Amino acid sequence: MLYLTLRHYEYVCAVARHGSLSAAADAVHVSQPALSAALSRVEEHLGHALFLRRRGTALALTPQGRRFAEQAQTLLDRATQLENPKGGAAAQELVLVCFSDLAPFLLAPALKALRQALPEVKVSHRTCGFAPLISALSQGEADLAITYDLGLDAAFSRAELDRIAPHALVPPDHALARQRGVSLAELSEHPLVMSQEGLSVQHMLGLFKAHGLVPRIAHRADSLELLRSFAANGEGVGISYSLPPGGRSYDGKPLCEVPVTDAAAHEPVILAAHAEMPEVSPAATAHEILRTVLSARRSDLAQTDHNID
């Protein structure tokens, strides 16, 4: 039984492109009789004609032939890209995922840097929570990720971009607002507002547990906006790694931000990638670009910090 090879697809695409056996044979460096015989075998295998053959006229694609040639060309382009990811004929692509609360601070600068440095690469992006981000990396749906180092296993490399501290968020009349820093032990004495996101909750509860503390959780907010609003309105002390500028909640109430002093609470912001990423690939080049550009923004991260949502 005949199985079609990439060479067969190449023959069909060449004839479709040139419109004659002789020109196509020259293009693919094969004799005209050999090309004609190969096309006949392909059509026999498919069970229908790909070309209309009329004496004295150029070969014309049948409707089935046109669809087959289009799909065959896509397959050839993909094969070329797989064999030569740096210089393949098909457009090179890169998918960057970013943890949702880091995205407002880091995603736009990252995309700008990549598009300026790699104009030939199609760069797309996604913003999401921890679980879909890890899934996208694990399933090969993403090349790089900007995130916190939570939930990733040894299959991924990590380049630390910065290390930041969480802050306690309180209204100006709260007792903690007058302090220059606050410990986890002190926070455990107050009702707290935490994120509802699974890995975030596990991370924060783990920090308290490591110190033998049991926090009192007043609310689990499903967004950074709601967390800050609860804190500003006295519903509990918010805990956040993200500090949007302005010092106010989304409903306009003033907020004071008191840094958590426990060193163990400091969390790295990382650029994650597949550990086996090819050295010569758009992803490898993008990785070096982002390490340089985003590490240079350390001062910005320190001033604005970010929430583990």
RAQUINOR-V440558 format. One record per run of one state. SS is the DSSP state (a for helix, b for strand, c for the rest). FROM is the first residue (numbers start at 0). TO is the last residue. If there is no record, write none. Layout:
BEGIN
ss: [SS & SS]
from: [FROM & FROM]
to: [TO & TO]
END
This chain:
BEGIN
ss: [c & a & c & a & c & a & c & b & c & b & c & a & c & b & a & c & b & c & a & c & b & c & b & c & b & c & a & c & b & c & a & c & b & c & a & c & b & c & a & c & b & c & b & c & b & c & b & c & b & c & a & c & b & c & a & c & a & b & c]
from: [0 & 5 & 18 & 20 & 28 & 31 & 46 & 50 & 52 & 59 & 61 & 62 & 83 & 91 & 99 & 117 & 120 & 128 & 129 & 138 & 143 & 148 & 155 & 164 & 166 & 170 & 174 & 178 & 181 & 182 & 183 & 187 & 190 & 195 & 197 & 210 & 215 & 221 & 223 & 232 & 236 & 240 & 241 & 242 & 247 & 248 & 253 & 254 & 255 & 260 & 262 & 265 & 266 & 274 & 281 & 295 & 297 & 304 & 306]
to: [4 & 17 & 19 & 27 & 30 & 45 & 49 & 51 & 58 & 60 & 61 & 82 & 90 & 98 & 116 & 119 & 127 & 128 & 137 & 142 & 147 & 154 & 163 & 165 & 169 & 173 & 177 & 180 & 181 & 182 & 186 & 189 & 194 & 196 & 209 & 214 & 220 & 222 & 231 & 235 & 239 & 240 & 241 & 246 & 247 & 252 & 253 & 254 & 259 & 261 & 264 & 265 & 273 & 280 & 294 & 296 & 303 & 305 & 308]
END
